[in-house]
Amino acid sequence: MNRKEIFDYVGQNAEGTILSFKERGPWGDSRYRGNFSGWIPASLIYRYGAESVSEIFAGSGTTSDLCKDLAIPYIGIDLNPNPVRKDIVSMNILDDNCELPDQFLNSDLQILHPPYPTINGIHYSNVMWRGNKELEKQDIQEMNWADGMKAINKAIARGYMAMKPGSYQAYVIGDVRQKINNVSTFRSMLSDINIVGELQQILIKAQHNTVSGRNTYNTNCKRKFFLIEHEFIVVIKKPSGYEIAVIVPRRYECDIRDMEQAATWKDVVMAALRKINKKTTLDMIYNELSEHKKAKNNVHYKEKIRQTLLALRDKGLVVNTERGVWAVA
Ligand SMILES: C[S@@+](CC[C@H](N)C(=O)[O-])C[C@H]1O[C@@H](n2cnc3c(N)ncnc32)[C@H](O)[C@@H]1O
């Protein structure tokens, strides 16, 4: 295909924030696990007016082939020791002794389509390409979730450092549902990604013909889960050369009984009743709360609890089964 045909197509078919392409186009290799449709990088190149492209996790050469058709410079890296195209360099993005090729310093758009750590059944090292045991340890696909996300965040940061001001970085990331110890577990890369630079857009990439789009990972819940039918494309812009702004997700855990704000007395009293989970005396509720900040910061906490119970009773949320005994309605 030529540049005009490609841009005419994405100009008409990639106008909105949902990118949905059933066909992957003539680029790269459809047998390469986790490959994306070439229409995805084509849409990004078109929309952001990129005249040169770099790529971390170049895989089967989808973006490389596309850029050839678009007649624009391309450089990619991949862990594969025998890269599939001449403009893809073998490099482990986690190895600080290796530098990204110089063309990364000058590209208008940088694309990352990382492996999804822990997804069963997809392997790159020694399956999609021949490597050795050492290389396999560096393959992000083979890492557990925490290490894999740390590695992907490192790749994003390394890529960002090389970018020139005004250029864009786009990464394709997704959600994973798996059975771990027979419990269905859901994790989203979106909630663990470090976003470096100025957020421009989050796009939805519709998935077609994927295992996650068919597998419901059924558990004991009432209905099957929603099928995962999309990924995200996060697009950021690098505003300037030296300074960086990063959104880093942090996980906090705390007890709502110790929260000064956010959790109201109604929230806390309902939570205490549900936790005790039987007919509950006032003393049981006092005991449940008395050693926590919410109660300690209020000398009249017992009155507050009784007042809250009455308010909840008036709304039909709790019942006063007998004098001084309460239960969730
Ligand atoms: C999801 S695939 C990319 C597919 C590509 N978009 C395509 O269409 O073919 C992810 C790639 O990351 C590569 N990879 C895994 N760990 C890596 C690492 N530490 N450094 C560089 N590349 C790595 C794998 O070899 C694989 O090709």
The ligand as a MOL file (V3000), in Angstrom:
LIG
                    3D

  0  0  0     0  0            999 V3000
M  V30 BEGIN CTAB
M  V30 COUNTS 27 29 0 0 0
M  V30 BEGIN ATOM
M  V30 1 C 3.3660 -7.5470 22.2720 0
M  V30 2 S 4.8720 -7.9140 21.4440 0 CHG=1
M  V30 3 C 4.9690 -6.6380 20.2420 0
M  V30 4 C 4.2330 -7.0170 18.9870 0
M  V30 5 C 4.3260 -6.0030 17.8640 0
M  V30 6 N 3.5250 -4.8380 18.1310 0
M  V30 7 C 3.8480 -6.6380 16.5680 0
M  V30 8 O 2.8490 -6.1820 15.9840 0
M  V30 9 O 4.4410 -7.6210 16.1350 0 CHG=-1
M  V30 10 C 6.0710 -7.5390 22.6710 0
M  V30 11 C 7.5240 -7.7300 22.2790 0
M  V30 12 O 8.3390 -7.3650 23.4180 0
M  V30 13 C 9.5800 -8.0710 23.3070 0
M  V30 14 N 10.2730 -7.9960 24.6340 0
M  V30 15 C 10.0250 -8.6980 25.7580 0
M  V30 16 N 10.8830 -8.3600 26.7450 0
M  V30 17 C 11.7000 -7.4050 26.2370 0
M  V30 18 C 12.8090 -6.6680 26.7680 0
M  V30 19 N 13.2600 -6.8750 28.0210 0
M  V30 20 N 13.4370 -5.7700 25.9570 0
M  V30 21 C 12.9930 -5.5720 24.6800 0
M  V30 22 N 11.9620 -6.2460 24.1180 0
M  V30 23 C 11.3080 -7.1630 24.8880 0
M  V30 24 C 9.1580 -9.4600 22.8580 0
M  V30 25 O 10.2160 -10.1230 22.1930 0
M  V30 26 C 7.9720 -9.1330 21.9070 0
M  V30 27 O 8.4000 -9.1200 20.5820 0
M  V30 END ATOM
M  V30 BEGIN BOND
M  V30 1 1 1 2
M  V30 2 1 2 3
M  V30 3 1 2 10
M  V30 4 1 3 4
M  V30 5 1 4 5
M  V30 6 1 5 6
M  V30 7 1 5 7
M  V30 8 2 7 8
M  V30 9 1 7 9
M  V30 10 1 10 11
M  V30 11 1 11 12
M  V30 12 1 11 26
M  V30 13 1 12 13
M  V30 14 1 13 14
M  V30 15 1 13 24
M  V30 16 1 14 15
M  V30 17 1 14 23
M  V30 18 2 15 16
M  V30 19 1 16 17
M  V30 20 1 17 18
M  V30 21 2 17 23
M  V30 22 1 18 19
M  V30 23 2 18 20
M  V30 24 1 20 21
M  V30 25 2 21 22
M  V30 26 1 22 23
M  V30 27 1 24 25
M  V30 28 1 24 26
M  V30 29 1 26 27
M  V30 END BOND
M  V30 END CTAB
M  END
